[in-house]
Amino acid sequence: MAIFFSKLKPHHHYVILLLSFTIILCLYIDNSRVSKPAACVNRTCAPDTERTNWFCARFAPTVQLLLNSRNSRLSADVSSWWRGLQNVNRVANYTTLVKNLFQLFPNQEHCSGSHPNHCRTCAVVGNSGNLLGSRYGPLIDSKDCVMRINKGPTEGFEEDVGSKTTHRIFYPESAMDLDNSTHLVFSAFKILDIEWLISAFTTKHITKTYTDVPSTINGNKDKVMILHPEFMKYVHVNWTEYHGSYPSTGFLMVIFALHICDEVHVFGFGATKDGNWHHYFDKTLTPYANESHAGDFEYKTISRLHWGKNLLMYKGWT
C-alpha cells in the first residue's frame, strides 16, 4: 500500500482522501438512519428550543410500558392512582392475580421497542368520522404496524381506513374478536378488567362489569400485551395533565406508539370538517362528549406533537 501511494502524484492523495471521507460519511449517515433513535433527539426534529423542551419535559423513555411478572410490583403512587379508578371496591388479591396472569400470557415485553436496524413505521388509527372519504386506506396499510382502537371496523371501510391490523387496544367493555396475527394491547382500568381477561381465555365466567361484556373472545393468547398501570398514570399526568379521569384508549395508543415506533402516523382523531364528533362507522354518536376523557385536550396535545414533528397527523381534510 505504501509503494502504491508513493507512485501517486500529490494531487491524487487529496482525491483519495476526499473519496475516503465521502465513503465514511455515507456509511455514518446510512447507519444513523437505521439505528434506534434517541428519545429526545431524533423524535423532536424541530430546531427551536420551545418545541424540544415541551416534548422532553413530558416524554419518559424509561417508563414501564407493559406489565410482566418482573415489574408487576406497583409503587405506592401508581397503586393509589390505579386503584382510584375502580368503580367498585374489589377484594381480589393483586399479587395472586398477576401470578395467574403470567402463567397464561407472555411474560416479556414482546414487540415493545423499535428495531435496531430498521425504521419502524406505525399508523395509529382512531375512529373519527373525519376518515370518511379520506382514502387513507393504502397509506395506512403501508406502515409496518397498524394500531386500531376498540371496535373500529375495517370491513366495508377499507378504502378509507385500510384492512391491515397488527395491534388493537381495548378493555372488556370494548372487546372484540381478533385474528391469530393481531396483538391485543389490553388496557386494564380496574382489577376486574384483569380478572375478565383471564376469564375470557379460561373459565369464561365473567359476563358483566358495570355493563354486559362478552364472556370470551377469539384471539392469540401469545400476542396479549397488557399496559402497565405506571404507563397509564404517566400518560394521565405527563400528557393529559390530569384532564379527564383517565386517558382514552386512543390517546394511550398514540403515546404508546411514540415509545415503540420510529415514525408515528396518526389518523382518525378529532372532529370532522363541520365540527362534529362521531365515529366513521356510527354517525349517531354526535356531539362528542365523555366525562371520563378530555377529548378536546387530547386532540390539542396530538396537534402539538404534530406541530413539533414528533408525529404526523392526518385530519382527513385541509
C-alpha positions as CSV (number, residue, x, y, z in Angstrom):
1,M,0.0,0.0,0.0
2,A,2.9,2.4,0.8
3,I,4.5,1.7,-2.5
4,F,1.2,2.4,-4.2
5,F,0.8,5.8,-2.5
6,S,4.4,6.7,-3.3
7,K,3.8,6.4,-7.0
8,L,0.8,8.7,-6.9
9,K,1.1,12.4,-7.7
10,P,0.4,14.8,-4.8
11,H,-3.0,15.9,-6.0
12,H,-4.1,12.3,-6.2
13,H,-3.6,12.0,-2.5
14,Y,-6.2,14.6,-1.9
15,V,-8.7,12.9,-4.3
16,I,-8.3,9.6,-2.4
17,L,-8.6,11.3,1.0
18,L,-11.8,13.0,-0.3
19,L,-13.2,9.8,-1.6
20,S,-12.4,8.0,1.7
21,F,-14.1,10.8,3.7
22,T,-17.1,10.7,1.5
23,I,-17.5,6.9,1.9
24,I,-17.1,7.2,5.7
25,L,-19.7,10.0,5.8
26,C,-22.2,8.0,3.7
27,L,-21.7,5.0,6.0
28,Y,-22.4,7.2,9.0
29,I,-25.5,8.7,7.5
30,D,-26.8,5.3,6.5
31,N,-26.1,3.9,9.9
32,S,-27.8,6.8,11.7
33,R,-30.8,6.4,9.5
34,V,-31.5,2.9,10.6
35,S,-30.2,3.0,14.2
36,K,-32.6,3.2,17.1
37,P,-33.4,6.9,17.7
38,A,-32.7,8.7,21.0
39,A,-35.9,9.6,22.7
40,C,-35.4,13.3,22.9
41,V,-33.1,13.9,20.0
42,N,-34.4,12.2,16.9
43,R,-38.0,12.4,17.9
44,T,-38.1,16.2,18.1
45,C,-36.6,17.1,14.7
46,A,-37.6,20.7,15.3
47,P,-34.7,23.2,15.8
48,D,-36.3,25.7,18.2
49,T,-35.9,25.1,22.0
50,E,-39.6,25.6,22.8
51,R,-40.7,22.6,20.9
52,T,-37.9,20.4,22.1
53,N,-38.3,21.3,25.8
54,W,-42.1,20.8,25.7
55,F,-41.7,17.3,24.4
56,C,-38.8,16.3,26.6
57,A,-40.5,17.6,29.7
58,R,-43.2,15.0,29.1
59,F,-41.6,12.1,27.4
60,A,-40.1,9.5,29.8
61,P,-38.1,6.9,27.9
62,T,-37.7,4.6,30.9
63,V,-41.4,4.3,31.9
64,Q,-42.7,0.8,32.2
65,L,-44.8,0.2,29.1
66,L,-46.1,-3.3,29.6
67,L,-46.8,-5.4,32.6
68,N,-44.9,-8.6,33.3
69,S,-44.1,-10.7,36.4
70,R,-40.8,-8.9,37.0
71,N,-42.1,-5.3,37.0
72,S,-45.6,-6.0,38.4
73,R,-45.0,-4.6,41.9
74,L,-46.6,-1.1,41.9
75,S,-45.2,1.9,43.6
76,A,-47.4,3.5,46.2
77,D,-48.3,6.4,44.0
78,V,-49.1,4.2,40.9
79,S,-51.1,1.8,43.0
80,S,-53.1,4.7,44.6
81,W,-53.8,6.2,41.2
82,W,-54.8,3.0,39.6
83,R,-57.0,1.8,42.4
84,G,-58.6,5.2,42.5
85,L,-60.1,4.3,39.0
86,Q,-62.1,1.4,40.4
87,N,-65.8,2.0,40.5
88,V,-66.3,-0.8,43.0
89,N,-64.1,-2.0,45.9
90,R,-62.6,-5.2,44.7
91,V,-61.3,-7.7,47.2
92,A,-59.1,-9.5,44.6
93,N,-55.5,-10.1,45.6
94,Y,-53.4,-8.3,43.1
95,T,-50.3,-10.4,43.6
96,T,-52.1,-13.6,43.1
97,L,-53.9,-12.2,40.1
98,V,-50.6,-11.2,38.4
99,K,-49.2,-14.6,39.1
100,N,-52.2,-16.2,37.3
101,L,-52.0,-13.7,34.5
102,F,-48.5,-14.6,33.5
103,Q,-49.0,-18.3,33.7
104,L,-51.4,-17.7,30.8
105,F,-49.9,-14.8,28.8
106,P,-46.4,-13.9,27.6
107,N,-44.1,-12.8,30.4
108,Q,-42.0,-10.4,28.4
109,E,-42.3,-7.1,26.5
110,H,-42.6,-8.5,23.0
111,C,-42.8,-6.0,20.2
112,S,-42.1,-3.2,22.7
113,G,-39.2,-1.4,21.1
114,S,-38.1,-0.1,17.7
115,H,-35.8,-2.5,15.8
116,P,-32.1,-1.6,15.9
117,N,-31.6,-1.8,12.1
118,H,-35.0,-0.8,10.7
119,C,-37.1,2.3,10.9
120,R,-40.4,1.0,12.2
121,T,-43.3,3.0,10.8
122,C,-46.6,2.9,12.7
123,A,-50.1,4.0,11.9
124,V,-52.4,4.7,14.9
125,V,-56.0,4.7,13.5
126,G,-58.7,6.3,15.6
127,N,-62.4,6.1,14.9
128,S,-63.3,9.7,13.9
129,G,-65.8,10.4,11.2
130,N,-63.1,12.5,9.5
131,L,-61.8,9.3,8.0
132,L,-64.9,9.0,5.7
133,G,-63.9,9.9,2.2
134,S,-60.2,10.3,3.1
135,R,-59.0,7.4,1.0
136,Y,-56.2,6.9,3.5
137,G,-56.5,3.1,3.3
138,P,-53.5,2.3,1.2
139,L,-51.3,4.7,3.2
140,I,-52.4,3.2,6.5
141,D,-51.7,-0.3,5.3
142,S,-48.2,0.6,4.0
143,K,-47.0,1.1,7.6
144,D,-45.2,-1.7,9.5
145,C,-47.6,-1.6,12.4
146,V,-51.2,-0.6,12.2
147,M,-52.8,0.0,15.6
148,R,-56.6,0.2,15.9
149,I,-58.8,1.4,18.7
150,N,-61.6,-0.6,20.4
151,K,-64.1,-1.9,17.9
152,G,-63.2,0.2,14.9
153,P,-64.1,-2.0,12.0
154,T,-62.3,-2.3,8.6
155,E,-64.8,-4.4,6.6
156,G,-66.7,-2.1,4.3
157,F,-64.4,0.9,5.1
158,E,-61.1,-0.4,3.6
159,E,-60.7,2.5,1.1
160,D,-60.6,5.0,4.0
161,V,-59.2,3.1,6.9
162,G,-57.3,0.2,5.4
163,S,-57.6,-3.5,6.2
164,K,-54.4,-4.3,8.0
165,T,-54.3,-4.7,11.8
166,T,-51.2,-5.6,13.8
167,H,-52.3,-4.2,17.2
168,R,-55.7,-3.4,18.7
169,I,-56.2,-1.8,22.1
170,F,-59.4,-2.4,24.1
171,Y,-60.8,-3.1,27.5
172,P,-63.6,-5.6,28.4
173,E,-66.4,-3.2,27.5
174,S,-65.0,-2.6,24.1
175,A,-63.7,-6.1,23.4
176,M,-64.0,-7.9,20.1
177,D,-62.7,-11.0,18.3
178,L,-59.2,-10.8,16.9
179,D,-57.4,-12.8,14.2
180,N,-54.5,-15.0,15.1
181,S,-51.9,-12.5,13.9
182,T,-53.1,-9.4,15.8
183,H,-51.6,-8.3,19.1
184,L,-54.1,-7.4,21.8
185,V,-52.9,-4.3,23.7
186,F,-55.0,-4.6,26.8
187,S,-55.9,-1.6,28.8
188,A,-56.9,-2.6,32.4
189,F,-58.5,0.4,34.0
190,K,-59.5,-1.7,37.0
191,I,-58.7,-5.0,38.7
192,L,-61.9,-6.5,37.4
193,D,-60.5,-5.9,33.9
194,I,-57.6,-8.2,34.6
195,E,-59.9,-10.8,36.1
196,W,-62.0,-10.6,32.9
197,L,-59.0,-11.1,30.7
198,I,-58.0,-14.3,32.5
199,S,-61.6,-15.5,32.5
200,A,-62.1,-14.7,28.7
201,F,-59.3,-17.1,27.9
202,T,-60.1,-19.8,30.5
203,T,-63.3,-20.2,32.5
204,K,-65.4,-17.7,30.6
205,H,-67.4,-17.0,33.8
206,I,-67.3,-13.1,33.9
207,T,-70.1,-11.7,31.8
208,K,-70.7,-8.3,33.5
209,T,-68.7,-5.4,34.8
210,Y,-70.6,-2.2,35.0
211,T,-72.3,-3.4,31.9
212,D,-72.6,-6.7,29.9
213,V,-69.3,-7.9,28.4
214,P,-68.5,-10.9,26.2
215,S,-67.7,-13.9,28.2
216,T,-64.9,-14.9,25.8
217,I,-63.1,-13.6,22.7
218,N,-61.2,-15.2,19.8
219,G,-57.5,-14.2,19.9
220,N,-54.0,-15.4,20.2
221,K,-53.0,-15.6,23.9
222,D,-49.4,-15.5,22.9
223,K,-49.9,-12.0,21.5
224,V,-51.5,-10.4,24.5
225,M,-49.8,-7.2,25.8
226,I,-51.0,-5.6,29.0
227,L,-50.4,-1.9,29.5
228,H,-48.6,-1.2,32.8
229,P,-50.6,0.9,35.3
230,E,-47.4,3.0,35.6
231,F,-47.6,3.8,31.9
232,M,-51.3,4.7,32.1
233,K,-50.7,7.0,35.1
234,Y,-47.7,8.6,33.2
235,V,-49.9,9.4,30.2
236,H,-52.6,10.9,32.5
237,V,-50.0,13.0,34.4
238,N,-47.5,14.0,31.8
239,W,-49.6,14.1,28.6
240,T,-53.3,14.8,29.5
241,E,-52.1,16.8,32.6
242,Y,-54.9,15.4,34.7
243,H,-57.6,16.4,32.3
244,G,-60.4,13.9,32.5
245,S,-60.5,11.0,34.9
246,Y,-58.1,8.9,32.8
247,P,-56.8,8.8,29.2
248,S,-58.8,7.4,26.4
249,T,-57.6,4.2,24.8
250,G,-56.9,6.1,21.6
251,F,-54.7,8.6,23.3
252,L,-52.9,5.8,25.2
253,M,-52.1,4.1,21.9
254,V,-50.7,7.3,20.4
255,I,-48.3,7.8,23.3
256,F,-47.5,4.0,23.3
257,A,-46.6,4.3,19.6
258,L,-44.3,7.2,20.4
259,H,-42.3,4.8,22.7
260,I,-42.1,1.8,20.3
261,C,-42.1,3.3,16.8
262,D,-39.5,5.4,14.9
263,E,-42.2,7.1,12.8
264,V,-45.8,7.6,14.1
265,H,-48.6,8.5,11.7
266,V,-51.9,9.3,13.3
267,F,-55.3,9.0,11.5
268,G,-58.9,9.4,12.6
269,F,-58.7,11.7,15.6
270,G,-60.6,14.9,16.2
271,A,-63.8,16.3,14.7
272,T,-65.0,16.2,11.1
273,K,-64.6,19.3,8.9
274,D,-68.0,20.5,10.0
275,G,-67.0,20.3,13.7
276,N,-69.0,17.1,14.6
277,W,-67.5,14.4,16.7
278,H,-68.7,10.9,15.7
279,H,-67.3,7.6,14.6
280,Y,-66.8,6.8,11.0
281,F,-68.9,3.7,11.5
282,D,-71.7,5.3,13.6
283,K,-72.8,8.8,12.8
284,T,-75.3,8.8,15.6
285,L,-72.6,9.4,18.2
286,T,-72.7,13.2,18.0
287,P,-71.7,15.5,19.5
288,Y,-68.6,14.1,21.2
289,A,-69.0,14.1,25.0
290,N,-67.4,11.9,27.6
291,E,-66.9,13.0,31.2
292,S,-64.1,10.4,31.7
293,H,-61.9,11.6,28.9
294,A,-60.7,15.1,27.9
295,G,-61.2,14.5,24.1
296,D,-60.6,18.1,23.2
297,F,-57.4,18.4,25.3
298,E,-56.1,15.1,23.9
299,Y,-56.7,16.3,20.4
300,K,-54.9,19.6,21.1
301,T,-51.9,17.6,22.5
302,I,-51.7,15.4,19.4
303,S,-51.9,18.6,17.3
304,R,-48.9,20.0,19.3
305,L,-47.0,16.7,18.8
306,H,-47.7,17.1,15.1
307,W,-46.5,20.8,15.1
308,G,-43.4,19.7,17.0
309,K,-42.7,17.0,14.4
310,N,-42.9,14.2,16.9
311,L,-45.6,12.5,14.8
312,L,-47.6,13.2,11.6
313,M,-51.3,13.7,12.0
314,Y,-53.8,13.3,9.1
315,K,-57.1,15.1,9.6
316,G,-59.0,13.8,6.6
317,W,-59.4,17.4,5.4
318,T,-57.4,20.5,5.0
